[in-house]
Amino acid sequence: MILVSLKLVTIVAEGFLEEKLVREVKKLGARGYTITPARGEGSRGVRTSEWEGGNIRLETIVSPAVADKILERLAEAYFANYAVIAFVDTVEVVRGDKYT
């Protein structure tokens, strides 16, 4: 079995940003993504009610170059004004051609 080394970009953000973030990552080169609900506490505290909306966890597997583009765009357009965090892991995937 052949494994290909790629990057898993994980973004945790306010739920109302979901559609915008999906458009951004696809525009920057991601071929797919997974979104799940997320909960927790961070520098902006815990959301006090559902009225504020939930958080999402968006994950996408991409090439290192696309991962860099996504992180640059997040830093440029989101980090200062929204509750958004992002991190990158190196992952080994089967069928690597599906992601690049």
BANUKE-576963 format. One record per atom (N, C-alpha, C, O): atom name; residue in one letter; x, y, z. Coordinates in nm, 3 decimals. Each point is the difference from the previous one (the first is absolute). Layout:
residues N
+------+------+---------+---------+---------+
! name ! resn !       u !       v !       w !
+------+------+---------+---------+---------+
!   CA !    a !       X !       Y !       Z !
...
+------+------+---------+---------+---------+
end
This chain:
residues 100
+------+------+---------+---------+---------+
! name ! resn !       u !       v !       w !
+------+------+---------+---------+---------+
!    N !    m !   0.085 !  -0.117 !   0.000 !
!   CA !    m !  -0.085 !   0.117 !   0.000 !
!    C !    m !   0.089 !   0.123 !   0.000 !
!    O !    m !   0.096 !   0.009 !   0.077 !
!    N !    i !  -0.129 !   0.085 !  -0.163 !
!   CA !    i !   0.077 !   0.123 !  -0.010 !
!    C !    i !  -0.069 !   0.110 !   0.079 !
!    O !    i !  -0.119 !   0.027 !  -0.018 !
!    N !    l !   0.195 !   0.036 !   0.106 !
!   CA !    l !  -0.051 !   0.113 !   0.079 !
!    C !    l !   0.064 !   0.128 !  -0.051 !
!    O !    l !   0.118 !   0.002 !  -0.036 !
!    N !    v !  -0.197 !   0.105 !   0.033 !
!   CA !    v !   0.047 !   0.130 !  -0.045 !
!    C !    v !  -0.009 !   0.096 !   0.117 !
!    O !    v !  -0.101 !   0.005 !   0.069 !
!    N !    s !   0.206 !   0.072 !  -0.047 !
!   CA !    s !   0.004 !   0.098 !   0.108 !
!    C !    s !  -0.067 !   0.130 !  -0.045 !
!    O !    s !   0.043 !   0.063 !  -0.096 !
!    N !    l !  -0.148 !  -0.024 !   0.167 !
!   CA !    l !  -0.073 !   0.123 !  -0.029 !
!    C !    l !  -0.027 !   0.075 !   0.130 !
!    O !    l !   0.046 !  -0.042 !   0.107 !
!    N !    k !  -0.118 !   0.151 !  -0.115 !
!   CA !    k !  -0.030 !   0.082 !   0.117 !
!    C !    k !  -0.149 !  -0.005 !   0.032 !
!    O !    k !  -0.084 !   0.015 !  -0.089 !
!    N !    l !   0.053 !  -0.035 !   0.216 !
!   CA !    l !  -0.137 !   0.009 !   0.049 !
!    C !    l !  -0.014 !   0.138 !   0.065 !
!    O !    l !   0.062 !   0.027 !   0.103 !
!    N !    v !  -0.142 !   0.059 !  -0.165 !
!   CA !    v !  -0.026 !   0.133 !   0.055 !
!    C !    v !  -0.130 !  -0.008 !   0.077 !
!    O !    v !  -0.103 !  -0.042 !  -0.054 !
!    N !    t !   0.106 !   0.081 !   0.181 !
!   CA !    t !  -0.119 !   0.001 !   0.084 !
!    C !    t !  -0.029 !   0.144 !   0.040 !
!    O !    t !   0.088 !   0.071 !   0.050 !
!    N !    i !  -0.211 !  -0.028 !  -0.074 !
!   CA !    i !  -0.045 !   0.135 !   0.034 !
!    C !    i !  -0.118 !  -0.013 !   0.095 !
!    O !    i !  -0.098 !  -0.069 !  -0.031 !
!    N !    v !   0.105 !   0.133 !   0.145 !
!   CA !    v !  -0.113 !   0.006 !   0.093 !
!    C !    v !  -0.047 !   0.144 !  -0.001 !
!    O !    v !   0.078 !   0.092 !   0.026 !
!    N !    a !  -0.206 !  -0.073 !  -0.056 !
!   CA !    a !  -0.050 !   0.136 !  -0.021 !
!    C !    a !  -0.147 !   0.012 !   0.041 !
!    O !    a !  -0.069 !  -0.099 !   0.022 !
!    N !    e !   0.026 !   0.223 !  -0.013 !
!   CA !    e !  -0.140 !   0.029 !   0.025 !
!    C !    e !  -0.084 !  -0.057 !  -0.115 !
!    O !    e !   0.037 !   0.014 !  -0.117 !
!    N !    g !  -0.148 !  -0.078 !   0.150 !
!   CA !    g !  -0.081 !  -0.069 !  -0.098 !
!    C !    g !  -0.050 !   0.086 !  -0.115 !
!    O !    g !  -0.015 !  -0.049 !  -0.112 !
!    N !    f !  -0.011 !   0.175 !   0.139 !
!   CA !    f !  -0.053 !   0.085 !  -0.107 !
!    C !    f !   0.102 !   0.023 !  -0.111 !
!    O !    f !  -0.037 !   0.050 !  -0.107 !
!    N !    l !   0.164 !  -0.085 !   0.130 !
!   CA !    l !   0.104 !   0.015 !  -0.103 !
!    C !    l !   0.010 !  -0.122 !  -0.091 !
!    O !    l !   0.079 !   0.000 !  -0.094 !
!    N !    e !  -0.158 !  -0.103 !   0.120 !
!   CA !    e !   0.014 !  -0.126 !  -0.073 !
!    C !    e !   0.001 !   0.016 !  -0.152 !
!    O !    e !   0.096 !  -0.042 !  -0.065 !
!    N !    e !  -0.198 !   0.102 !   0.008 !
!   CA !    e !  -0.007 !   0.011 !  -0.146 !
!    C !    e !   0.117 !   0.080 !  -0.057 !
!    O !    e !   0.056 !  -0.036 !  -0.104 !
!    N !    k !  -0.021 !   0.143 !   0.172 !
!   CA !    k !   0.110 !   0.084 !  -0.047 !
!    C !    k !   0.133 !  -0.077 !   0.005 !
!    O !    k !   0.079 !   0.006 !  -0.094 !
!    N !    l !  -0.056 !  -0.078 !   0.202 !
!   CA !    l !   0.125 !  -0.076 !   0.013 !
!    C !    l !   0.007 !  -0.113 !  -0.104 !
!    O !    l !   0.107 !  -0.025 !  -0.056 !
!    N !    v !  -0.219 !  -0.041 !   0.031 !
!   CA !    v !  -0.001 !  -0.105 !  -0.102 !
!    C !    v !   0.037 !   0.059 !  -0.136 !
!    O !    v !   0.082 !  -0.057 !  -0.072 !
!    N !    r !  -0.143 !   0.170 !   0.038 !
!   CA !    r !   0.035 !   0.064 !  -0.128 !
!    C !    r !   0.149 !   0.034 !  -0.006 !
!    O !    r !   0.065 !  -0.023 !  -0.101 !
!    N !    e !  -0.012 !   0.076 !   0.210 !
!   CA !    e !   0.141 !   0.040 !   0.005 !
!    C !    e !   0.092 !  -0.120 !  -0.022 !
!    O !    e !   0.089 !   0.005 !  -0.085 !
!    N !    v !  -0.109 !  -0.114 !   0.162 !
!   CA !    v !   0.094 !  -0.112 !  -0.011 !
!    C !    v !  -0.009 !  -0.067 !  -0.137 !
!    O !    v !   0.101 !  -0.045 !  -0.054 !
!    N !    k !  -0.222 !   0.039 !  -0.003 !
!   CA !    k !  -0.013 !  -0.057 !  -0.134 !
!    C !    k !   0.066 !   0.090 !  -0.104 !
!    O !    k !   0.067 !  -0.049 !  -0.091 !
!    N !    k !  -0.085 !   0.178 !   0.104 !
!   CA !    k !   0.063 !   0.096 !  -0.092 !
!    C !    k !   0.152 !  -0.010 !   0.006 !
!    O !    k !   0.068 !   0.019 !  -0.101 !
!    N !    l !  -0.015 !  -0.049 !   0.218 !
!   CA !    l !   0.145 !  -0.008 !   0.019 !
!    C !    l !   0.058 !  -0.136 !  -0.039 !
!    O !    l !   0.121 !  -0.018 !   0.004 !
!    N !    g !  -0.207 !  -0.077 !  -0.041 !
!   CA !    g !   0.053 !  -0.126 !  -0.053 !
!    C !    g !  -0.044 !  -0.127 !   0.069 !
!    O !    g !   0.036 !  -0.109 !  -0.046 !
!    N !    a !  -0.113 !   0.117 !   0.154 !
!   CA !    a !  -0.048 !  -0.122 !   0.065 !
!    C !    a !  -0.102 !  -0.068 !  -0.089 !
!    O !    a !  -0.087 !   0.065 !  -0.058 !
!    N !    r !   0.097 !  -0.196 !   0.047 !
!   CA !    r !  -0.094 !  -0.075 !  -0.084 !
!    C !    r !  -0.120 !  -0.050 !   0.080 !
!    O !    r !  -0.101 !  -0.040 !  -0.059 !
!    N !    g !   0.110 !   0.041 !   0.189 !
!   CA !    g !  -0.109 !  -0.046 !   0.085 !
!    C !    g !   0.023 !   0.044 !   0.142 !
!    O !    g !   0.102 !   0.060 !   0.032 !
!    N !    y !  -0.198 !  -0.089 !   0.054 !
!   CA !    y !   0.009 !   0.042 !   0.140 !
!    C !    y !  -0.100 !  -0.081 !   0.081 !
!    O !    y !  -0.089 !  -0.064 !  -0.055 !
!    N !    t !   0.105 !   0.068 !   0.185 !
!   CA !    t !  -0.094 !  -0.059 !   0.095 !
!    C !    t !  -0.030 !   0.106 !   0.104 !
!    O !    t !   0.089 !   0.068 !   0.049 !
!    N !    i !  -0.217 !  -0.056 !  -0.015 !
!   CA !    i !  -0.040 !   0.095 !   0.104 !
!    C !    i !  -0.076 !  -0.075 !   0.109 !
!    O !    i !  -0.090 !  -0.079 !  -0.028 !
!    N !    t !   0.129 !   0.106 !   0.153 !
!   CA !    t !  -0.070 !  -0.057 !   0.115 !
!    C !    t !  -0.023 !   0.112 !   0.102 !
!    O !    t !   0.072 !   0.099 !   0.000 !
!    N !    p !  -0.174 !  -0.116 !   0.086 !
!   CA !    p !  -0.021 !   0.099 !   0.106 !
!    C !    p !   0.118 !  -0.004 !   0.097 !
!    O !    p !   0.064 !  -0.104 !   0.018 !
!    N !    a !  -0.036 !   0.217 !   0.045 !
!   CA !    a !   0.111 !   0.007 !   0.096 !
!    C !    a !  -0.045 !   0.079 !   0.123 !
!    O !    a !  -0.081 !   0.092 !  -0.010 !
!    N !    r !   0.135 !  -0.131 !   0.125 !
!   CA !    r !  -0.027 !   0.072 !   0.126 !
!    C !    r !   0.132 !   0.015 !   0.074 !
!    O !    r !   0.094 !  -0.076 !  -0.023 !
!    N !    g !  -0.088 !   0.172 !   0.111 !
!   CA !    g !   0.119 !   0.014 !   0.082 !
!    C !    g !   0.015 !   0.141 !   0.053 !
!    O !    g !  -0.092 !   0.081 !  -0.008 !
!    N !    e !   0.208 !  -0.055 !   0.064 !
!   CA !    e !   0.029 !   0.131 !   0.057 !
!    C !    e !   0.136 !   0.044 !  -0.049 !
!    O !    e !   0.093 !  -0.079 !  -0.010 !
!    N !    g !  -0.083 !   0.207 !  -0.022 !
!   CA !    g !   0.126 !   0.055 !  -0.047 !
!    C !    g !   0.020 !   0.140 !   0.051 !
!    O !    g !  -0.059 !   0.039 !   0.101 !
!    N !    s !   0.141 !   0.037 !  -0.170 !
!   CA !    s !   0.032 !   0.136 !   0.044 !
!    C !    s !  -0.122 !   0.091 !   0.004 !
!    O !    s !   0.000 !   0.100 !   0.072 !
!    N !    r !  -0.102 !  -0.133 !  -0.149 !
!   CA !    r !  -0.123 !   0.080 !   0.000 !
!    C !    r !  -0.106 !  -0.058 !   0.093 !
!    O !    r !  -0.114 !   0.046 !  -0.001 !
!    N !    g !   0.152 !  -0.147 !   0.081 !
!   CA !    g !  -0.092 !  -0.057 !   0.097 !
!    C !    g !  -0.090 !  -0.106 !  -0.060 !
!    O !    g !   0.024 !  -0.051 !  -0.110 !
!    N !    v !  -0.129 !   0.018 !   0.185 !
!   CA !    v !  -0.098 !  -0.099 !  -0.041 !
!    C !    v !  -0.123 !   0.075 !  -0.049 !
!    O !    v !  -0.038 !   0.101 !   0.059 !
!    N !    r !  -0.022 !  -0.149 !  -0.165 !
!   CA !    r !  -0.124 !   0.064 !  -0.046 !
!    C !    r !  -0.106 !  -0.020 !   0.107 !
!    O !    r !  -0.016 !  -0.110 !   0.054 !
!    N !    t !  -0.056 !   0.217 !  -0.024 !
!   CA !    t !  -0.094 !  -0.005 !   0.111 !
!    C !    t !  -0.137 !  -0.051 !  -0.039 !
!    O !    t !  -0.078 !  -0.036 !   0.088 !
!    N !    s !   0.046 !   0.031 !  -0.217 !
!   CA !    s !  -0.131 !  -0.049 !  -0.040 !
!    C !    s !   0.000 !  -0.043 !  -0.146 !
!    O !    s !   0.090 !   0.035 !  -0.077 !
!    N !    e !  -0.191 !  -0.112 !   0.042 !
!   CA !    e !  -0.016 !  -0.040 !  -0.139 !
!    C !    e !  -0.033 !   0.120 !  -0.087 !
!    O !    e !   0.020 !  -0.004 !  -0.122 !
!    N !    w !  -0.070 !   0.110 !   0.182 !
!   CA !    w !  -0.032 !   0.122 !  -0.074 !
!    C !    w !   0.123 !   0.049 !  -0.075 !
!    O !    w !  -0.010 !   0.051 !  -0.112 !
!    N !    e !   0.126 !  -0.065 !   0.175 !
!   CA !    e !   0.124 !   0.043 !  -0.063 !
!    C !    e !   0.043 !  -0.094 !  -0.113 !
!    O !    e !   0.087 !   0.035 !  -0.080 !
!    N !    g !  -0.146 !  -0.151 !   0.074 !
!   CA !    g !   0.037 !  -0.097 !  -0.102 !
!    C !    g !   0.111 !  -0.091 !   0.048 !
!    O !    g !   0.071 !   0.031 !   0.095 !
!    N !    g !  -0.059 !  -0.143 !  -0.162 !
!   CA !    g !   0.103 !  -0.097 !   0.037 !
!    C !    g !   0.128 !   0.022 !  -0.077 !
!    O !    g !   0.011 !   0.092 !  -0.081 !
!    N !    n !   0.084 !  -0.178 !   0.107 !
!   CA !    n !   0.126 !   0.001 !  -0.072 !
!    C !    n !   0.005 !  -0.119 !  -0.094 !
!    O !    n !  -0.072 !  -0.098 !   0.017 !
!    N !    i !   0.157 !   0.108 !  -0.116 !
!   CA !    i !   0.023 !  -0.110 !  -0.093 !
!    C !    i !   0.148 !  -0.035 !  -0.001 !
!    O !    i !   0.087 !   0.080 !   0.035 !
!    N !    r !  -0.062 !  -0.203 !  -0.077 !
!   CA !    r !   0.137 !  -0.046 !  -0.024 !
!    C !    r !   0.005 !  -0.042 !  -0.146 !
!    O !    r !  -0.064 !  -0.097 !  -0.040 !
!    N !    l !   0.140 !   0.171 !  -0.039 !
!   CA !    l !   0.015 !  -0.028 !  -0.142 !
!    C !    l !   0.137 !  -0.063 !  -0.020 !
!    O !    l !   0.101 !   0.055 !   0.042 !
!    N !    e !  -0.099 !  -0.171 !  -0.106 !
!   CA !    e !   0.126 !  -0.069 !  -0.026 !
!    C !    e !   0.014 !  -0.028 !  -0.149 !
!    O !    e !  -0.097 !  -0.037 !  -0.066 !
!    N !    t !   0.217 !   0.057 !   0.015 !
!   CA !    t !   0.028 !  -0.028 !  -0.140 !
!    C !    t !   0.142 !  -0.053 !  -0.013 !
!    O !    t !   0.091 !   0.045 !   0.069 !
!    N !    i !  -0.072 !  -0.141 !  -0.158 !
!   CA !    i !   0.133 !  -0.056 !  -0.027 !
!    C !    i !   0.047 !   0.058 !  -0.132 !
!    O !    i !  -0.067 !  -0.012 !  -0.103 !
!    N !    v !   0.184 !   0.075 !   0.107 !
!   CA !    v !   0.050 !   0.075 !  -0.116 !
!    C !    v !   0.152 !  -0.013 !  -0.010 !
!    O !    v !   0.065 !  -0.055 !   0.089 !
!    N !    s !  -0.012 !   0.106 !  -0.198 !
!   CA !    s !   0.146 !   0.004 !  -0.017 !
!    C !    s !   0.058 !   0.105 !   0.096 !
!    O !    s !  -0.073 !   0.085 !   0.049 !
!    N !    p !   0.203 !  -0.091 !  -0.022 !
!   CA !    p !   0.061 !   0.101 !   0.085 !
!    C !    p !  -0.019 !   0.142 !  -0.054 !
!    O !    p !  -0.021 !   0.093 !   0.078 !
!    N !    a !   0.027 !  -0.074 !  -0.209 !
!   CA !    a !  -0.017 !   0.133 !  -0.058 !
!    C !    a !  -0.140 !   0.054 !   0.024 !
!    O !    a !  -0.018 !   0.118 !   0.032 !
!    N !    v !  -0.083 !  -0.204 !  -0.048 !
!   CA !    v !  -0.138 !   0.043 !   0.023 !
!    C !    v !  -0.021 !   0.028 !   0.149 !
!    O !    v !  -0.069 !   0.096 !   0.036 !
!    N !    a !   0.127 !  -0.177 !   0.050 !
!   CA !    a !  -0.012 !   0.024 !   0.145 !
!    C !    a !   0.055 !   0.139 !   0.034 !
!    O !    a !  -0.061 !   0.073 !   0.078 !
!    N !    d !   0.175 !  -0.038 !  -0.134 !
!   CA !    d !   0.058 !   0.132 !   0.025 !
!    C !    d !  -0.093 !   0.111 !  -0.047 !
!    O !    d !  -0.017 !   0.100 !   0.069 !
!    N !    k !  -0.044 !  -0.116 !  -0.187 !
!   CA !    k !  -0.093 !   0.101 !  -0.052 !
!    C !    k !  -0.121 !   0.017 !   0.092 !
!    O !    k !  -0.044 !   0.112 !   0.026 !
!    N !    i !  -0.008 !  -0.224 !   0.023 !
!   CA !    i !  -0.117 !   0.006 !   0.089 !
!    C !    i !   0.036 !   0.074 !   0.129 !
!    O !    i !  -0.075 !   0.087 !   0.044 !
!    N !    l !   0.188 !  -0.121 !   0.015 !
!   CA !    l !   0.041 !   0.067 !   0.125 !
!    C !    l !   0.025 !   0.148 !  -0.021 !
!    O !    l !  -0.037 !   0.082 !   0.084 !
!    N !    e !   0.099 !  -0.046 !  -0.195 !
!   CA !    e !   0.023 !   0.141 !  -0.031 !
!    C !    e !  -0.131 !   0.075 !  -0.013 !
!    O !    e !  -0.014 !   0.111 !   0.052 !
!    N !    r !  -0.083 !  -0.170 !  -0.119 !
!   CA !    r !  -0.131 !   0.064 !  -0.018 !
!    C !    r !  -0.073 !   0.015 !   0.133 !
!    O !    r !  -0.061 !   0.104 !   0.026 !
!    N !    l !   0.067 !  -0.205 !   0.058 !
!   CA !    l !  -0.063 !   0.008 !   0.131 !
!    C !    l !   0.062 !   0.113 !   0.083 !
!    O !    l !  -0.071 !   0.077 !   0.064 !
!    N !    a !   0.203 !  -0.069 !  -0.066 !
!   CA !    a !   0.069 !   0.105 !   0.076 !
!    C !    a !  -0.037 !   0.138 !  -0.052 !
!    O !    a !  -0.018 !   0.094 !   0.078 !
!    N !    e !   0.007 !  -0.083 !  -0.208 !
!   CA !    e !  -0.030 !   0.129 !  -0.064 !
!    C !    e !  -0.144 !   0.045 !   0.024 !
!    O !    e !  -0.025 !   0.118 !   0.024 !
!    N !    a !  -0.071 !  -0.210 !  -0.030 !
!   CA !    a !  -0.141 !   0.040 !  -0.004 !
!    C !    a !  -0.082 !  -0.036 !   0.124 !
!    O !    a !  -0.110 !   0.054 !   0.017 !
!    N !    y !   0.159 !  -0.143 !   0.069 !
!   CA !    y !  -0.087 !  -0.050 !   0.106 !
!    C !    y !   0.053 !   0.015 !   0.142 !
!    O !    y !  -0.075 !   0.037 !   0.090 !
!    N !    f !   0.203 !  -0.064 !  -0.068 !
!   CA !    f !   0.050 !  -0.009 !   0.136 !
!    C !    f !  -0.026 !   0.123 !   0.085 !
!    O !    f !  -0.029 !  -0.012 !   0.119 !
!    N !    a !   0.040 !   0.129 !  -0.175 !
!   CA !    a !  -0.014 !   0.123 !   0.078 !
!    C !    a !  -0.143 !   0.027 !   0.044 !
!    O !    a !  -0.022 !   0.061 !   0.104 !
!    N !    n !  -0.076 !  -0.107 !  -0.181 !
!   CA !    n !  -0.138 !   0.041 !   0.025 !
!    C !    n !  -0.096 !  -0.111 !   0.039 !
!    O !    n !  -0.114 !   0.028 !   0.038 !
!    N !    y !   0.156 !  -0.152 !  -0.046 !
!   CA !    y !  -0.091 !  -0.111 !   0.027 !
!    C !    y !   0.067 !  -0.101 !   0.094 !
!    O !    y !   0.122 !  -0.004 !   0.013 !
!    N !    a !  -0.206 !  -0.077 !   0.051 !
!   CA !    a !   0.050 !  -0.109 !   0.083 !
!    C !    a !   0.035 !  -0.116 !  -0.093 !
!    O !    a !  -0.084 !  -0.086 !  -0.028 !
!    N !    v !   0.206 !   0.086 !  -0.020 !
!   CA !    v !   0.048 !  -0.101 !  -0.096 !
!    C !    v !   0.139 !  -0.044 !   0.043 !
!    O !    v !   0.086 !   0.082 !   0.031 !
!    N !    i !  -0.065 !  -0.213 !  -0.029 !
!   CA !    i !   0.135 !  -0.053 !   0.018 !
!    C !    i !   0.026 !  -0.099 !  -0.114 !
!    O !    i !  -0.093 !  -0.051 !  -0.062 !
!    N !    a !   0.218 !   0.026 !   0.036 !
!   CA !    a !   0.036 !  -0.097 !  -0.104 !
!    C !    a !   0.129 !  -0.069 !   0.041 !
!    O !    a !   0.087 !   0.059 !   0.064 !
!    N !    f !  -0.077 !  -0.184 !  -0.104 !
!   CA !    f !   0.126 !  -0.073 !   0.020 !
!    C !    f !   0.017 !  -0.101 !  -0.112 !
!    O !    f !  -0.095 !  -0.037 !  -0.068 !
!    N !    v !   0.220 !  -0.007 !   0.052 !
!   CA !    v !   0.035 !  -0.089 !  -0.111 !
!    C !    v !   0.074 !  -0.121 !   0.056 !
!    O !    v !   0.087 !   0.013 !   0.086 !
!    N !    d !  -0.123 !  -0.129 !  -0.137 !
!   CA !    d !   0.070 !  -0.124 !   0.032 !
!    C !    d !   0.049 !  -0.062 !  -0.131 !
!    O !    d !  -0.064 !   0.016 !  -0.104 !
!    N !    t !   0.175 !  -0.084 !   0.110 !
!   CA !    t !   0.045 !  -0.079 !  -0.114 !
!    C !    t !  -0.066 !  -0.137 !   0.014 !
!    O !    t !   0.006 !  -0.063 !   0.105 !
!    N !    v !  -0.070 !   0.018 !  -0.213 !
!   CA !    v !  -0.070 !  -0.128 !   0.001 !
!    C !    v !   0.047 !  -0.085 !  -0.117 !
!    O !    v !   0.044 !   0.052 !  -0.102 !
!    N !    e !  -0.055 !  -0.181 !   0.118 !
!   CA !    e !   0.033 !  -0.096 !  -0.106 !
!    C !    e !  -0.134 !  -0.056 !  -0.051 !
!    O !    e !  -0.077 !  -0.057 !   0.077 !
!    N !    v !   0.051 !   0.075 !  -0.204 !
!   CA !    v !  -0.130 !  -0.043 !  -0.055 !
!    C !    v !   0.016 !  -0.101 !  -0.111 !
!    O !    v !   0.099 !   0.000 !  -0.074 !
!    N !    v !  -0.198 !  -0.086 !   0.063 !
!   CA !    v !  -0.012 !  -0.092 !  -0.112 !
!    C !    v !  -0.075 !   0.073 !  -0.110 !
!    O !    v !  -0.088 !   0.081 !   0.028 !
!    N !    r !   0.120 !  -0.109 !  -0.152 !
!   CA !    r !  -0.065 !   0.065 !  -0.113 !
!    C !    r !   0.026 !   0.151 !   0.001 !
!    O !    r !  -0.093 !   0.080 !  -0.013 !
!    N !    g !   0.216 !  -0.043 !   0.030 !
!   CA !    g !   0.040 !   0.140 !   0.010 !
!    C !    g !  -0.038 !   0.084 !  -0.120 !
!    O !    g !  -0.013 !   0.122 !   0.012 !
!    N !    d !  -0.005 !  -0.184 !  -0.128 !
!   CA !    d !  -0.037 !   0.076 !  -0.119 !
!    C !    d !  -0.138 !   0.064 !   0.013 !
!    O !    d !  -0.031 !   0.092 !  -0.076 !
!    N !    k !  -0.052 !  -0.137 !   0.167 !
!   CA !    k !  -0.133 !   0.058 !   0.020 !
!    C !    k !   0.007 !   0.140 !   0.062 !
!    O !    k !  -0.097 !   0.075 !  -0.007 !
!    N !    y !   0.212 !  -0.041 !   0.067 !
!   CA !    y !   0.010 !   0.123 !   0.078 !
!    C !    y !   0.081 !   0.109 !  -0.067 !
!    O !    y !   0.001 !   0.114 !   0.047 !
!    N !    t !   0.067 !  -0.146 !  -0.157 !
!   CA !    t !   0.086 !   0.100 !  -0.063 !
!    C !    t !  -0.035 !   0.018 !  -0.146 !
!    O !    t !   0.063 !   0.081 !  -0.069 !
+------+------+---------+---------+---------+
end
